[in-house]
């Protein structure tokens, strides 16, 4: 038995044109359980990740003094959990 049998698979992708080639479209026709969802042009989930790491850099990390990597990790985790 296949683990995803009878279930839809949803994939979120950027709008790169390679995702809409005839080969990809043909593959999607053969695999109707797979559904592609594209992010809007001009926006990207990567922007959100960049913003998140920017906040982490500015808040708990910048100007900090850490005696070890473990202390740095604890500082970041404390910030996230606060």
SULTAGI-V904193 format. One record per backbone hydrogen bond with DSSP energy under -1.0 kcal/mol. CO is the residue of the C=O (numbers start at 1). NH is the residue of the N-H. If there is no record, write none. Layout:
co->[CO CO]
nh->[NH NH]
This chain:
co->[2 4 9 11 13 16 17 21 22 23 24 25 26 31 33 35 37 40 45 46 47 48 49 50 51 52 53 54 55 56 57 61 68 69 70 71 72 73 74 75 76 77]
nh->[5 7 35 37 39 19 20 25 26 27 28 29 30 34 9 11 13 43 49 50 51 52 53 54 55 56 57 58 59 61 62 64 72 73 74 75 76 77 78 79 80 81]
